Amino acid sequence: MLMDILEIVMAILRAVWLMVPMLIPNSAAVLFGGGTPVDFGKTMKNGTRILGDGKTWNGLIGGTLSGVILGVIQIIIMGFLNQPNWTINPCITCALPILFLLAFGSMFGDMLGSFIKRRIGKKRGAKFPIMDQYDFFIGAMILIVPLQWTWFYDNFIDGVYLAGFIGLIILIPVMHRVVNIIGFKMGKKDVPW
């Protein structure tokens, strides 16, 4: 019984570790943000912005690169620790497509969330429960599941790894809230959610 619990805890920690390239980009985008909006200030026919000023090219590129670079650093660390099972792929060049899909997918999901918010009349920074916590996760899954199914299955569905994936899904709102409070206290976010 204790071994089962320990195995599940390790699977959750491993799932969080493998998804760091997805978890980091939105926070990093806040640091790199500013500049030209991704939607170039364009509006829909009803006059609402496509995405808004909060989604910039600097944030998109900076956030995506941060996720990829951090993923490469993780691979190097796990190589030194001789823990290939805790890495996306021990071969960095082989891992780059997965790292990109996780990082860019995270940013894509955040933009998709903003797009949906604008369509239903929510202003920038307005609370949008569930979407606020999971938009980046949904975006990454939209890209990673069909394009890297074997990798996803082997690391998040097969055996005890499914418990790790479920644990990750449960932990995402907690991690999201903590990071947003930190960003708010640092003066990088207008609201703590």
TIVO-2410 file (N, C-alpha, C; in nm, 3 decimals):
# residues 193
REC num residu      c1      c2      c3 atome chaine
REC   1      M   0.082  -0.120   0.000     N      A
REC   1      M   0.000   0.000   0.000    CA      A
REC   1      M   0.086   0.126   0.000     C      A
REC   2      L   0.184   0.132   0.091     N      A
REC   2      L   0.273   0.248   0.097    CA      A
REC   2      L   0.351   0.263  -0.033     C      A
REC   3      M   0.392   0.150  -0.091     N      A
REC   3      M   0.465   0.155  -0.218    CA      A
REC   3      M   0.377   0.211  -0.329     C      A
REC   4      D   0.249   0.173  -0.328     N      A
REC   4      D   0.156   0.225  -0.428    CA      A
REC   4      D   0.141   0.376  -0.416     C      A
REC   5      I   0.128   0.424  -0.292     N      A
REC   5      I   0.114   0.569  -0.270    CA      A
REC   5      I   0.241   0.641  -0.313     C      A
REC   6      L   0.356   0.587  -0.275     N      A
REC   6      L   0.483   0.648  -0.314    CA      A
REC   6      L   0.499   0.648  -0.466     C      A
REC   7      E   0.459   0.540  -0.530     N      A
REC   7      E   0.467   0.530  -0.676    CA      A
REC   7      E   0.378   0.637  -0.742     C      A
REC   8      I   0.259   0.658  -0.686     N      A
REC   8      I   0.167   0.759  -0.741    CA      A
REC   8      I   0.223   0.900  -0.719     C      A
REC   9      V   0.276   0.925  -0.601     N      A
REC   9      V   0.337   1.057  -0.574    CA      A
REC   9      V   0.452   1.084  -0.671     C      A
REC  10      M   0.535   0.984  -0.693     N      A
REC  10      M   0.648   1.000  -0.786    CA      A
REC  10      M   0.597   1.022  -0.929     C      A
REC  11      A   0.489   0.954  -0.966     N      A
REC  11      A   0.431   0.972  -1.099    CA      A
REC  11      A   0.377   1.114  -1.116     C      A
REC  12      I   0.318   1.169  -1.010     N      A
REC  12      I   0.267   1.308  -1.016    CA      A
REC  12      I   0.384   1.405  -1.028     C      A
REC  13      L   0.487   1.386  -0.946     N      A
REC  13      L   0.605   1.474  -0.953    CA      A
REC  13      L   0.669   1.466  -1.092     C      A
REC  14      R   0.676   1.345  -1.147     N      A
REC  14      R   0.734   1.327  -1.280    CA      A
REC  14      R   0.648   1.398  -1.386     C      A
REC  15      A   0.516   1.387  -1.375     N      A
REC  15      A   0.426   1.453  -1.471    CA      A
REC  15      A   0.444   1.604  -1.465     C      A
REC  16      V   0.452   1.660  -1.345     N      A
REC  16      V   0.475   1.805  -1.332    CA      A
REC  16      V   0.609   1.842  -1.394     C      A
REC  17      W   0.713   1.764  -1.363     N      A
REC  17      W   0.847   1.791  -1.416    CA      A
REC  17      W   0.848   1.787  -1.569     C      A
REC  18      L   0.786   1.686  -1.627     N      A
REC  18      L   0.784   1.675  -1.774    CA      A
REC  18      L   0.704   1.788  -1.838     C      A
REC  19      M   0.608   1.843  -1.766     N      A
REC  19      M   0.524   1.949  -1.822    CA      A
REC  19      M   0.574   2.090  -1.788     C      A
REC  20      V   0.689   2.102  -1.727     N      A
REC  20      V   0.744   2.236  -1.699    CA      A
REC  20      V   0.753   2.320  -1.827     C      A
REC  21      P   0.793   2.265  -1.942     N      A
REC  21      P   0.795   2.347  -2.063    CA      A
REC  21      P   0.657   2.399  -2.104     C      A
REC  22      M   0.550   2.339  -2.054     N      A
REC  22      M   0.415   2.389  -2.076    CA      A
REC  22      M   0.373   2.485  -1.964     C      A
REC  23      L   0.423   2.462  -1.844     N      A
REC  23      L   0.381   2.541  -1.728    CA      A
REC  23      L   0.447   2.679  -1.722     C      A
REC  24      I   0.566   2.694  -1.777     N      A
REC  24      I   0.645   2.816  -1.764    CA      A
REC  24      I   0.612   2.927  -1.865     C      A
REC  25      P   0.579   2.896  -1.991     N      A
REC  25      P   0.567   3.002  -2.092    CA      A
REC  25      P   0.476   3.120  -2.059     C      A
REC  26      N   0.359   3.096  -1.999     N      A
REC  26      N   0.269   3.208  -1.972    CA      A
REC  26      N   0.325   3.303  -1.867     C      A
REC  27      S   0.394   3.247  -1.767     N      A
REC  27      S   0.457   3.333  -1.667    CA      A
REC  27      S   0.573   3.410  -1.730     C      A
REC  28      A   0.651   3.342  -1.812     N      A
REC  28      A   0.763   3.407  -1.879    CA      A
REC  28      A   0.714   3.515  -1.975     C      A
REC  29      A   0.600   3.490  -2.039     N      A
REC  29      A   0.546   3.588  -2.135    CA      A
REC  29      A   0.518   3.722  -2.068     C      A
REC  30      V   0.476   3.717  -1.941     N      A
REC  30      V   0.450   3.840  -1.866    CA      A
REC  30      V   0.579   3.921  -1.854     C      A
REC  31      L   0.691   3.852  -1.833     N      A
REC  31      L   0.820   3.920  -1.820    CA      A
REC  31      L   0.867   3.978  -1.952     C      A
REC  32      F   0.839   3.910  -2.063     N      A
REC  32      F   0.884   3.955  -2.195    CA      A
REC  32      F   0.780   4.044  -2.264     C      A
REC  33      G   0.659   4.049  -2.210     N      A
REC  33      G   0.546   4.117  -2.276    CA      A
REC  33      G   0.569   4.263  -2.306     C      A
REC  34      G   0.469   4.320  -2.365     N      A
REC  34      G   0.478   4.458  -2.412    CA      A
REC  34      G   0.508   4.456  -2.561     C      A
REC  35      G   0.487   4.566  -2.624     N      A
REC  35      G   0.514   4.573  -2.766    CA      A
REC  35      G   0.390   4.551  -2.850     C      A
REC  36      T   0.412   4.506  -2.970     N      A
REC  36      T   0.304   4.491  -3.068    CA      A
REC  36      T   0.211   4.376  -3.031     C      A
REC  37      P   0.081   4.402  -3.025     N      A
REC  37      P  -0.014   4.294  -2.996    CA      A
REC  37      P  -0.014   4.191  -3.110     C      A
REC  38      V  -0.038   4.066  -3.075     N      A
REC  38      V  -0.044   3.959  -3.175    CA      A
REC  38      V  -0.154   3.988  -3.277     C      A
REC  39      D  -0.264   4.049  -3.232     N      A
REC  39      D  -0.374   4.079  -3.324    CA      A
REC  39      D  -0.355   4.213  -3.397     C      A
REC  40      F  -0.240   4.277  -3.375     N      A
REC  40      F  -0.208   4.407  -3.437    CA      A
REC  40      F  -0.317   4.512  -3.416     C      A
REC  41      G  -0.393   4.498  -3.306     N      A
REC  41      G  -0.497   4.595  -3.273    CA      A
REC  41      G  -0.625   4.579  -3.353     C      A
REC  42      K  -0.635   4.473  -3.430     N      A
REC  42      K  -0.753   4.452  -3.514    CA      A
REC  42      K  -0.872   4.407  -3.431     C      A
REC  43      T  -0.991   4.438  -3.485     N      A
REC  43      T  -1.115   4.403  -3.416    CA      A
REC  43      T  -1.202   4.312  -3.503     C      A
REC  44      M  -1.297   4.247  -3.437     N      A
REC  44      M  -1.396   4.166  -3.509    CA      A
REC  44      M  -1.502   4.262  -3.565     C      A
REC  45      K  -1.597   4.209  -3.640     N      A
REC  45      K  -1.701   4.292  -3.699    CA      A
REC  45      K  -1.783   4.367  -3.595     C      A
REC  46      N  -1.795   4.309  -3.474     N      A
REC  46      N  -1.875   4.375  -3.369    CA      A
REC  46      N  -1.794   4.479  -3.292     C      A
REC  47      G  -1.669   4.501  -3.331     N      A
REC  47      G  -1.587   4.604  -3.269    CA      A
REC  47      G  -1.500   4.557  -3.154     C      A
REC  48      T  -1.514   4.432  -3.111     N      A
REC  48      T  -1.429   4.382  -3.003    CA      A
REC  48      T  -1.295   4.336  -3.058     C      A
REC  49      R  -1.192   4.354  -2.978     N      A
REC  49      R  -1.058   4.311  -3.017    CA      A
REC  49      R  -1.055   4.160  -3.038     C      A
REC  50      I  -0.970   4.117  -3.129     N      A
REC  50      I  -0.954   3.973  -3.153    CA      A
REC  50      I  -0.895   3.907  -3.029     C      A
REC  51      L  -0.784   3.961  -2.979     N      A
REC  51      L  -0.720   3.907  -2.858    CA      A
REC  51      L  -0.705   4.013  -2.750     C      A
REC  52      G  -0.664   4.131  -2.786     N      A
REC  52      G  -0.641   4.238  -2.690    CA      A
REC  52      G  -0.494   4.271  -2.676     C      A
REC  53      D  -0.467   4.379  -2.602     N      A
REC  53      D  -0.329   4.427  -2.586    CA      A
REC  53      D  -0.242   4.336  -2.499     C      A
REC  54      G  -0.304   4.247  -2.423     N      A
REC  54      G  -0.227   4.160  -2.333    CA      A
REC  54      G  -0.153   4.046  -2.402     C      A
REC  55      K  -0.183   4.022  -2.527     N      A
REC  55      K  -0.116   3.914  -2.603    CA      A
REC  55      K  -0.027   3.979  -2.708     C      A
REC  56      T   0.103   3.982  -2.677     N      A
REC  56      T   0.198   4.050  -2.765    CA      A
REC  56      T   0.294   3.951  -2.830     C      A
REC  57      W   0.355   3.996  -2.938     N      A
REC  57      W   0.455   3.913  -3.006    CA      A
REC  57      W   0.575   3.888  -2.915     C      A
REC  58      N   0.615   3.990  -2.840     N      A
REC  58      N   0.726   3.972  -2.745    CA      A
REC  58      N   0.694   3.862  -2.644     C      A
REC  59      G   0.573   3.865  -2.591     N      A
REC  59      G   0.532   3.764  -2.494    CA      A
REC  59      G   0.523   3.625  -2.556     C      A
REC  60      L   0.466   3.618  -2.676     N      A
REC  60      L   0.451   3.490  -2.745    CA      A
REC  60      L   0.587   3.427  -2.773     C      A
REC  61      I   0.677   3.504  -2.830     N      A
REC  61      I   0.810   3.452  -2.864    CA      A
REC  61      I   0.891   3.426  -2.737     C      A
REC  62      G   0.892   3.522  -2.644     N      A
REC  62      G   0.967   3.505  -2.520    CA      A
REC  62      G   0.917   3.389  -2.437     C      A
REC  63      G   0.786   3.375  -2.427     N      A
REC  63      G   0.728   3.264  -2.351    CA      A
REC  63      G   0.759   3.130  -2.414     C      A
REC  64      T   0.743   3.120  -2.545     N      A
REC  64      T   0.772   2.995  -2.615    CA      A
REC  64      T   0.919   2.957  -2.601     C      A
REC  65      L   1.007   3.052  -2.625     N      A
REC  65      L   1.151   3.024  -2.613    CA      A
REC  65      L   1.189   2.986  -2.470     C      A
REC  66      S   1.127   3.050  -2.372     N      A
REC  66      S   1.156   3.017  -2.232    CA      A
REC  66      S   1.120   2.872  -2.202     C      A
REC  67      G   1.005   2.827  -2.250     N      A
REC  67      G   0.965   2.688  -2.229    CA      A
REC  67      G   1.060   2.590  -2.295     C      A
REC  68      V   1.100   2.621  -2.419     N      A
REC  68      V   1.193   2.533  -2.491    CA      A
REC  68      V   1.329   2.530  -2.422     C      A
REC  69      I   1.382   2.647  -2.388     N      A
REC  69      I   1.514   2.655  -2.324    CA      A
REC  69      I   1.513   2.585  -2.189     C      A
REC  70      L   1.409   2.606  -2.112     N      A
REC  70      L   1.401   2.539  -1.982    CA      A
REC  70      L   1.392   2.387  -2.001     C      A
REC  71      G   1.321   2.343  -2.102     N      A
REC  71      G   1.314   2.200  -2.132    CA      A
REC  71      G   1.450   2.142  -2.166     C      A
REC  72      V   1.529   2.215  -2.243     N      A
REC  72      V   1.665   2.171  -2.276    CA      A
REC  72      V   1.749   2.162  -2.149     C      A
REC  73      I   1.736   2.262  -2.062     N      A
REC  73      I   1.810   2.259  -1.934    CA      A
REC  73      I   1.768   2.138  -1.852     C      A
REC  74      Q   1.640   2.106  -1.850     N      A
REC  74      Q   1.592   1.988  -1.778    CA      A
REC  74      Q   1.657   1.860  -1.833     C      A
REC  75      I   1.665   1.850  -1.964     N      A
REC  75      I   1.727   1.732  -2.026    CA      A
REC  75      I   1.873   1.721  -1.985     C      A
REC  76      I   1.943   1.833  -1.983     N      A
REC  76      I   2.085   1.832  -1.943    CA      A
REC  76      I   2.097   1.789  -1.796     C      A
REC  77      I   2.014   1.845  -1.710     N      A
REC  77      I   2.017   1.810  -1.567    CA      A
REC  77      I   1.992   1.660  -1.548     C      A
REC  78      M   1.888   1.608  -1.613     N      A
REC  78      M   1.856   1.467  -1.597    CA      A
REC  78      M   1.963   1.378  -1.659     C      A
REC  79      G   2.033   1.428  -1.761     N      A
REC  79      G   2.145   1.354  -1.818    CA      A
REC  79      G   2.258   1.341  -1.717     C      A
REC  80      F   2.290   1.452  -1.648     N      A
REC  80      F   2.393   1.448  -1.544    CA      A
REC  80      F   2.353   1.357  -1.429     C      A
REC  81      L   2.224   1.354  -1.396     N      A
REC  81      L   2.175   1.271  -1.286    CA      A
REC  81      L   2.146   1.127  -1.330     C      A
REC  82      N   2.167   1.100  -1.460     N      A
REC  82      N   2.142   0.968  -1.517    CA      A
REC  82      N   1.998   0.922  -1.490     C      A
REC  83      Q   1.903   1.009  -1.521     N      A
REC  83      Q   1.760   0.982  -1.503    CA      A
REC  83      Q   1.686   1.002  -1.635     C      A
REC  84      P   1.713   0.918  -1.736     N      A
REC  84      P   1.648   0.938  -1.867    CA      A
REC  84      P   1.496   0.926  -1.863     C      A
REC  85      N   1.442   0.855  -1.764     N      A
REC  85      N   1.298   0.839  -1.752    CA      A
REC  85      N   1.230   0.970  -1.708     C      A
REC  86      W   1.308   1.063  -1.655     N      A
REC  86      W   1.254   1.191  -1.609    CA      A
REC  86      W   1.284   1.301  -1.711     C      A
REC  87      T   1.302   1.265  -1.835     N      A
REC  87      T   1.328   1.365  -1.937    CA      A
REC  87      T   1.235   1.343  -2.055     C      A
REC  88      I   1.210   1.447  -2.128     N      A
REC  88      I   1.122   1.437  -2.245    CA      A
REC  88      I   1.182   1.340  -2.345     C      A
REC  89      N   1.312   1.352  -2.365     N      A
REC  89      N   1.388   1.261  -2.450    CA      A
REC  89      N   1.534   1.290  -2.423     C      A
REC  90      P   1.616   1.190  -2.394     N      A
REC  90      P   1.757   1.216  -2.366    CA      A
REC  90      P   1.830   1.286  -2.481     C      A
REC  91      C   1.779   1.270  -2.602     N      A
REC  91      C   1.837   1.334  -2.720    CA      A
REC  91      C   1.772   1.473  -2.736     C      A
REC  92      I   1.852   1.577  -2.716     N      A
REC  92      I   1.796   1.714  -2.719    CA      A
REC  92      I   1.732   1.745  -2.853     C      A
REC  93      T   1.800   1.713  -2.962     N      A
REC  93      T   1.742   1.746  -3.093    CA      A
REC  93      T   1.612   1.668  -3.118     C      A
REC  94      C   1.605   1.545  -3.064     N      A
REC  94      C   1.481   1.467  -3.076    CA      A
REC  94      C   1.369   1.528  -2.992     C      A
REC  95      A   1.406   1.591  -2.882     N      A
REC  95      A   1.307   1.649  -2.790    CA      A
REC  95      A   1.256   1.784  -2.836     C      A
REC  96      L   1.329   1.854  -2.921     N      A
REC  96      L   1.290   1.991  -2.959    CA      A
REC  96      L   1.148   2.002  -3.014     C      A
REC  97      P   1.102   1.911  -3.101     N      A
REC  97      P   0.962   1.924  -3.147    CA      A
REC  97      P   0.862   1.915  -3.032     C      A
REC  98      I   0.886   1.825  -2.938     N      A
REC  98      I   0.795   1.810  -2.824    CA      A
REC  98      I   0.801   1.935  -2.736     C      A
REC  99      L   0.922   1.982  -2.709     N      A
REC  99      L   0.938   2.104  -2.628    CA      A
REC  99      L   0.865   2.221  -2.693     C      A
REC 100      F   0.881   2.235  -2.824     N      A
REC 100      F   0.814   2.345  -2.894    CA      A
REC 100      F   0.662   2.331  -2.884     C      A
REC 101      L   0.610   2.210  -2.907     N      A
REC 101      L   0.465   2.191  -2.901    CA      A
REC 101      L   0.409   2.220  -2.762     C      A
REC 102      L   0.481   2.180  -2.658     N      A
REC 102      L   0.436   2.209  -2.521    CA      A
REC 102      L   0.439   2.359  -2.494     C      A
REC 103      A   0.550   2.425  -2.528     N      A
REC 103      A   0.565   2.567  -2.498    CA      A
REC 103      A   0.473   2.654  -2.584     C      A
REC 104      F   0.477   2.632  -2.715     N      A
REC 104      F   0.391   2.710  -2.803    CA      A
REC 104      F   0.244   2.676  -2.779     C      A
REC 105      G   0.216   2.548  -2.754     N      A
REC 105      G   0.078   2.507  -2.726    CA      A
REC 105      G   0.023   2.578  -2.604     C      A
REC 106      S   0.107   2.596  -2.504     N      A
REC 106      S   0.068   2.670  -2.384    CA      A
REC 106      S   0.029   2.813  -2.419     C      A
REC 107      M   0.111   2.877  -2.501     N      A
REC 107      M   0.083   3.015  -2.543    CA      A
REC 107      M  -0.040   3.020  -2.632     C      A
REC 108      F  -0.054   2.921  -2.721     N      A
REC 108      F  -0.171   2.912  -2.808    CA      A
REC 108      F  -0.299   2.901  -2.725     C      A
REC 109      G  -0.295   2.816  -2.622     N      A
REC 109      G  -0.411   2.799  -2.535    CA      A
REC 109      G  -0.448   2.927  -2.462     C      A
REC 110      D  -0.346   3.000  -2.418     N      A
REC 110      D  -0.371   3.127  -2.351    CA      A
REC 110      D  -0.436   3.227  -2.448     C      A
REC 111      M  -0.389   3.230  -2.571     N      A
REC 111      M  -0.450   3.319  -2.671    CA      A
REC 111      M  -0.591   3.273  -2.705     C      A
REC 112      L  -0.612   3.142  -2.713     N      A
REC 112      L  -0.745   3.089  -2.738    CA      A
REC 112      L  -0.841   3.130  -2.626     C      A
REC 113      G  -0.793   3.123  -2.501     N      A
REC 113      G  -0.874   3.167  -2.388    CA      A
REC 113      G  -0.911   3.314  -2.399     C      A
REC 114      S  -0.814   3.397  -2.440     N      A
REC 114      S  -0.842   3.540  -2.459    CA      A
REC 114      S  -0.943   3.562  -2.571     C      A
REC 115      F  -0.928   3.488  -2.678     N      A
REC 115      F  -1.020   3.499  -2.791    CA      A
REC 115      F  -1.163   3.467  -2.744     C      A
REC 116      I  -1.177   3.359  -2.668     N      A
REC 116      I  -1.310   3.320  -2.618    CA      A
REC 116      I  -1.363   3.426  -2.522     C      A
REC 117      K  -1.277   3.476  -2.434     N      A
REC 117      K  -1.319   3.581  -2.341    CA      A
REC 117      K  -1.374   3.703  -2.416     C      A
REC 118      R  -1.303   3.745  -2.520     N      A
REC 118      R  -1.347   3.863  -2.596    CA      A
REC 118      R  -1.482   3.835  -2.663     C      A
REC 119      R  -1.502   3.711  -2.711     N      A
REC 119      R  -1.627   3.679  -2.780    CA      A
REC 119      R  -1.747   3.679  -2.686     C      A
REC 120      I  -1.726   3.647  -2.558     N      A
REC 120      I  -1.840   3.644  -2.465    CA      A
REC 120      I  -1.849   3.772  -2.383     C      A
REC 121      G  -1.768   3.873  -2.421     N      A
REC 121      G  -1.779   4.004  -2.360    CA      A
REC 121      G  -1.700   4.026  -2.232     C      A
REC 122      K  -1.609   3.938  -2.199     N      A
REC 122      K  -1.527   3.958  -2.079    CA      A
REC 122      K  -1.410   4.048  -2.111     C      A
REC 123      K  -1.384   4.140  -2.021     N      A
REC 123      K  -1.273   4.235  -2.038    CA      A
REC 123      K  -1.142   4.169  -1.998     C      A
REC 124      R  -1.032   4.232  -2.040     N      A
REC 124      R  -0.899   4.184  -2.004    CA      A
REC 124      R  -0.886   4.183  -1.851     C      A
REC 125      G  -0.839   4.070  -1.799     N      A
REC 125      G  -0.822   4.057  -1.654    CA      A
REC 125      G  -0.944   4.009  -1.580     C      A
REC 126      A  -1.060   4.002  -1.649     N      A
REC 126      A  -1.182   3.955  -1.582    CA      A
REC 126      A  -1.169   3.806  -1.551     C      A
REC 127      K  -1.227   3.765  -1.440     N      A
REC 127      K  -1.224   3.624  -1.403    CA      A
REC 127      K  -1.304   3.541  -1.502     C      A
REC 128      F  -1.251   3.425  -1.534     N      A
REC 128      F  -1.319   3.330  -1.620    CA      A
REC 128      F  -1.283   3.190  -1.569     C      A
REC 129      P  -1.351   3.148  -1.460     N      A
REC 129      P  -1.316   3.021  -1.395    CA      A
REC 129      P  -1.305   2.905  -1.494     C      A
REC 130      I  -1.220   2.816  -1.465     N      A
REC 130      I  -1.182   2.697  -1.541    CA      A
REC 130      I  -1.099   2.736  -1.663     C      A
REC 131      M  -1.148   2.824  -1.747     N      A
REC 131      M  -1.069   2.865  -1.864    CA      A
REC 131      M  -0.941   2.935  -1.818     C      A
REC 132      D  -0.949   3.021  -1.717     N      A
REC 132      D  -0.830   3.090  -1.668    CA      A
REC 132      D  -0.724   2.991  -1.620     C      A
REC 133      Q  -0.766   2.882  -1.558     N      A
REC 133      Q  -0.671   2.786  -1.501    CA      A
REC 133      Q  -0.623   2.684  -1.603     C      A
REC 134      Y  -0.703   2.653  -1.703     N      A
REC 134      Y  -0.669   2.542  -1.791    CA      A
REC 134      Y  -0.646   2.579  -1.938     C      A
REC 135      D  -0.658   2.706  -1.975     N      A
REC 135      D  -0.646   2.739  -2.117    CA      A
REC 135      D  -0.510   2.697  -2.175     C      A
REC 136      F  -0.402   2.722  -2.102     N      A
REC 136      F  -0.269   2.686  -2.152    CA      A
REC 136      F  -0.254   2.534  -2.163     C      A
REC 137      F  -0.313   2.461  -2.068     N      A
REC 137      F  -0.308   2.314  -2.069    CA      A
REC 137      F  -0.385   2.261  -2.190     C      A
REC 138      I  -0.504   2.316  -2.214     N      A
REC 138      I  -0.586   2.273  -2.326    CA      A
REC 138      I  -0.512   2.299  -2.458     C      A
REC 139      G  -0.451   2.416  -2.471     N      A
REC 139      G  -0.376   2.448  -2.593    CA      A
REC 139      G  -0.261   2.351  -2.617     C      A
REC 140      A  -0.188   2.319  -2.512     N      A
REC 140      A  -0.077   2.224  -2.527    CA      A
REC 140      A  -0.129   2.086  -2.565     C      A
REC 141      M  -0.240   2.045  -2.505     N      A
REC 141      M  -0.296   1.913  -2.536    CA      A
REC 141      M  -0.349   1.907  -2.679     C      A
REC 142      I  -0.406   2.019  -2.727     N      A
REC 142      I  -0.456   2.024  -2.865    CA      A
REC 142      I  -0.342   1.995  -2.963     C      A
REC 143      L  -0.222   2.039  -2.931     N      A
REC 143      L  -0.109   2.017  -3.022    CA      A
REC 143      L  -0.036   1.887  -2.993     C      A
REC 144      I  -0.008   1.859  -2.866     N      A
REC 144      I   0.080   1.746  -2.834    CA      A
REC 144      I   0.012   1.610  -2.854     C      A
REC 145      V  -0.116   1.599  -2.822     N      A
REC 145      V  -0.182   1.468  -2.831    CA      A
REC 145      V  -0.185   1.416  -2.975     C      A
REC 146      P  -0.232   1.492  -3.073     N      A
REC 146      P  -0.234   1.435  -3.208    CA      A
REC 146      P  -0.096   1.430  -3.276     C      A
REC 147      L  -0.009   1.524  -3.243     N      A
REC 147      L   0.120   1.532  -3.313    CA      A
REC 147      L   0.231   1.450  -3.249     C      A
REC 148      Q   0.217   1.418  -3.120     N      A
REC 148      Q   0.316   1.337  -3.049    CA      A
REC 148      Q   0.246   1.234  -2.961     C      A
REC 149      W   0.149   1.164  -3.020     N      A
REC 149      W   0.066   1.071  -2.944    CA      A
REC 149      W   0.149   0.966  -2.871     C      A
REC 150      T   0.244   0.905  -2.938     N      A
REC 150      T   0.322   0.797  -2.875    CA      A
REC 150      T   0.394   0.848  -2.752     C      A
REC 151      W   0.458   0.964  -2.763     N      A
REC 151      W   0.527   1.023  -2.648    CA      A
REC 151      W   0.427   1.051  -2.536     C      A
REC 152      F   0.314   1.112  -2.570     N      A
REC 152      F   0.213   1.145  -2.469    CA      A
REC 152      F   0.162   1.018  -2.402     C      A
REC 153      Y   0.128   0.918  -2.479     N      A
REC 153      Y   0.076   0.793  -2.424    CA      A
REC 153      Y   0.178   0.728  -2.331     C      A
REC 154      D   0.302   0.717  -2.376     N      A
REC 154      D   0.406   0.651  -2.297    CA      A
REC 154      D   0.434   0.722  -2.165     C      A
REC 155      N   0.414   0.853  -2.161     N      A
REC 155      N   0.450   0.931  -2.042    CA      A
REC 155      N   0.334   0.977  -1.956     C      A
REC 156      F   0.210   0.965  -2.007     N      A
REC 156      F   0.097   1.017  -1.930    CA      A
REC 156      F  -0.026   0.927  -1.926     C      A
REC 157      I  -0.028   0.821  -2.001     N      A
REC 157      I  -0.144   0.733  -2.003    CA      A
REC 157      I  -0.108   0.592  -1.957     C      A
REC 158      D   0.007   0.545  -1.996     N      A
REC 158      D   0.049   0.408  -1.970    CA      A
REC 158      D   0.076   0.383  -1.821     C      A
REC 159      G   0.012   0.282  -1.765     N      A
REC 159      G   0.038   0.238  -1.628    CA      A
REC 159      G   0.013   0.346  -1.523     C      A
REC 160      V   0.106   0.354  -1.427     N      A
REC 160      V   0.093   0.449  -1.316    CA      A
REC 160      V   0.103   0.594  -1.364     C      A
REC 161      Y   0.154   0.614  -1.486     N      A
REC 161      Y   0.167   0.750  -1.537    CA      A
REC 161      Y   0.032   0.818  -1.554     C      A
REC 162      L  -0.075   0.740  -1.569     N      A
REC 162      L  -0.209   0.799  -1.576    CA      A
REC 162      L  -0.244   0.868  -1.444     C      A
REC 163      A  -0.204   0.807  -1.333     N      A
REC 163      A  -0.227   0.870  -1.201    CA      A
REC 163      A  -0.148   1.001  -1.192     C      A
REC 164      G  -0.027   1.002  -1.250     N      A
REC 164      G   0.052   1.124  -1.252    CA      A
REC 164      G  -0.016   1.233  -1.333     C      A
REC 165      F  -0.073   1.195  -1.446     N      A
REC 165      F  -0.142   1.292  -1.532    CA      A
REC 165      F  -0.265   1.349  -1.462     C      A
REC 166      I  -0.341   1.262  -1.396     N      A
REC 166      I  -0.458   1.308  -1.321    CA      A
REC 166      I  -0.415   1.401  -1.208     C      A
REC 167      G  -0.308   1.365  -1.139     N      A
REC 167      G  -0.254   1.451  -1.033    CA      A
REC 167      G  -0.214   1.587  -1.086     C      A
REC 168      L  -0.150   1.589  -1.204     N      A
REC 168      L  -0.112   1.715  -1.268    CA      A
REC 168      L  -0.235   1.801  -1.294     C      A
REC 169      I  -0.338   1.740  -1.348     N      A
REC 169      I  -0.462   1.814  -1.378    CA      A
REC 169      I  -0.522   1.874  -1.250     C      A
REC 170      I  -0.516   1.799  -1.141     N      A
REC 170      I  -0.568   1.849  -1.013    CA      A
REC 170      I  -0.481   1.962  -0.958     C      A
REC 171      L  -0.349   1.953  -0.978     N      A
REC 171      L  -0.257   2.054  -0.924    CA      A
REC 171      L  -0.252   2.184  -1.005     C      A
REC 172      I  -0.291   2.179  -1.130     N      A
REC 172      I  -0.279   2.299  -1.217    CA      A
REC 172      I  -0.346   2.422  -1.157     C      A
REC 173      P  -0.470   2.417  -1.107     N      A
REC 173      P  -0.530   2.539  -1.051    CA      A
REC 173      P  -0.452   2.594  -0.932     C      A
REC 174      V  -0.397   2.506  -0.849     N      A
REC 174      V  -0.318   2.550  -0.734    CA      A
REC 174      V  -0.192   2.621  -0.781     C      A
REC 175      M  -0.121   2.558  -0.875     N      A
REC 175      M   0.002   2.620  -0.928    CA      A
REC 175      M  -0.029   2.752  -0.997     C      A
REC 176      H  -0.138   2.754  -1.072     N      A
REC 176      H  -0.180   2.874  -1.144    CA      A
REC 176      H  -0.205   2.990  -1.046     C      A
REC 177      R  -0.276   2.960  -0.939     N      A
REC 177      R  -0.308   3.063  -0.840    CA      A
REC 177      R  -0.183   3.117  -0.773     C      A
REC 178      V  -0.093   3.028  -0.732     N      A
REC 178      V   0.031   3.069  -0.665    CA      A
REC 178      V   0.114   3.159  -0.756     C      A
REC 179      V   0.131   3.118  -0.880     N      A
REC 179      V   0.211   3.197  -0.975    CA      A
REC 179      V   0.147   3.333  -1.000     C      A
REC 180      N   0.015   3.337  -1.012     N      A
REC 180      N  -0.052   3.465  -1.037    CA      A
REC 180      N  -0.043   3.559  -0.918     C      A
REC 181      I  -0.049   3.506  -0.797     N      A
REC 181      I  -0.032   3.590  -0.678    CA      A
REC 181      I   0.109   3.648  -0.676     C      A
REC 182      I   0.208   3.566  -0.708     N      A
REC 182      I   0.347   3.614  -0.713    CA      A
REC 182      I   0.361   3.723  -0.818     C      A
REC 183      G   0.305   3.701  -0.937     N      A
REC 183      G   0.311   3.802  -1.043    CA      A
REC 183      G   0.242   3.931  -1.003     C      A
REC 184      F   0.131   3.922  -0.934     N      A
REC 184      F   0.058   4.039  -0.886    CA      A
REC 184      F   0.143   4.116  -0.785     C      A
REC 185      K   0.202   4.043  -0.689     N      A
REC 185      K   0.286   4.107  -0.586    CA      A
REC 185      K   0.411   4.172  -0.647     C      A
REC 186      M   0.460   4.115  -0.757     N      A
REC 186      M   0.577   4.171  -0.826    CA      A
REC 186      M   0.539   4.293  -0.912     C      A
REC 187      G   0.407   4.316  -0.928     N      A
REC 187      G   0.362   4.427  -1.010    CA      A
REC 187      G   0.359   4.394  -1.159     C      A
REC 188      K   0.367   4.265  -1.191     N      A
REC 188      K   0.367   4.222  -1.331    CA      A
REC 188      K   0.227   4.187  -1.381     C      A
REC 189      K   0.133   4.168  -1.288     N      A
REC 189      K  -0.006   4.137  -1.323    CA      A
REC 189      K  -0.098   4.239  -1.255     C      A
REC 190      D  -0.204   4.275  -1.325     N      A
REC 190      D  -0.300   4.371  -1.270    CA      A
REC 190      D  -0.392   4.308  -1.166     C      A
REC 191      V  -0.414   4.176  -1.179     N      A
REC 191      V  -0.503   4.106  -1.087    CA      A
REC 191      V  -0.436   3.977  -1.040     C      A
REC 192      P  -0.470   3.929  -0.919     N      A
REC 192      P  -0.405   3.809  -0.865    CA      A
REC 192      P  -0.469   3.678  -0.909     C      A
REC 193      W  -0.537   3.673  -1.023     N      A
REC 193      W  -0.595   3.546  -1.071    CA      A
REC 193      W  -0.560   3.519  -1.213     C      A
***
